[in-house]
């Protein structure tokens, strides 16, 4: 590998590590501030396990559907690369999240006080 490739990899993984660190440290500070002010930190746990399983199940099925659509389209169009595969995956996953939102919209309104 050349020096620029090594630097690009170091920058990528450095940024990834920094983003993960900032996510967890910010989340910890927010929760500590809520606890110090006497409020309940349970507001972060809005999705129950069954709803979370439904969400991820819908997303995984949609990713599989998007891969199938993308690969079938690539084969029928005689393309050399995955031109339509990645957009099809993201479109189907986004549609699955929208479906999840509309399915659980009523239950979230009942849970909040």
N, C-alpha and C positions, 0 to 999 in steps of 0.2 A: 504494500500500500504506500501511496505517496503521502507527503506531509499534509496536504490539504484534505485528503480523505480522513486521516487520523484526527485532524482538528475538527472536521465536520462531525465525526462520531462523538468526540469528546464534548463538543458544544451541545449536540442533541441530547446525550444522556445527562449532561450537567443541567440543562434546562428542565428535562423531565424530572430529575431528582429534586430540583429547586421547586418546581410546581407542586410535587407531592408533599414536600415539606411545608410549603406555604398553606396548602389545603388543610393539613392536619393541625398546624399551629394556629391558624385562624379559627378553625372549628373549636379547638380547645379554649381559646381566649373568649369566644362568644359564649360558650357554655359556662365558663367560670364567671363571666360577668353576669349572666342570668342567675346563677346560684348565689352570688354575692348580693344581688339586689333583692333576693328573696323570691324570685319567680321560679317556676318549674321548668327544667330543661327538657321535659318530655315533649315539647312542641316539635322537636326534630324527629320524633318517631311517629310519623303520621300514617305510614303505610303498614298495614298488618302483613304477616307472613303470607297469608293466602293471596292477598292482592299483589304482593311482590312476585309471587310465583306465577300468577296470571300474567303480569306485565312481561316478565322475562320469557315465559312460554310463548306469548304472542310475538315478541321480538325475534326469538329464535326461529319460529315457524316462518315469519316474514323474511328473515335473512335467507333461509333455505329456498323460499319461493323466489326471492330476488335473484339468487344464484342460478336457479333453474331457468328463469326467464332470460337472464343475461347470457348464459351459456348457450341456450337454444337460439337466441337471436344472433349471437356471434357465429355460430355454426351455419345458420341459414343464410347469413350475409357474407360468408367466406372471408371474415376478417382475420388478420394475423394476431391481434392482441385483444385483451379484454376491454374493448371500447365501451360497450354498454353494460358490462357486468357490474362494475362498481356503482354507477348511478342507479341501476335497478335495485341493488341491495339497499342503498341508502333510502331510496324512495319507498320501498316496501317496509323497511324498519320504521321510518317516519310514519307511515300509514298505520302500522301496528300500534305505535304509541298514541296516535290520535284515536284509534278504536278503543284502546285501554282507557283513555281519558273520558270518552263518551260513555263507556260502560260503567265507570266508577264515579262519575260526576255526582250522582245523587248520594252515594254513601259518604263521600268526603264532606258534603254540606251538613249531613246529620252528625258527623263526629265532632265538628268544630263547635265551640260554645260561644 
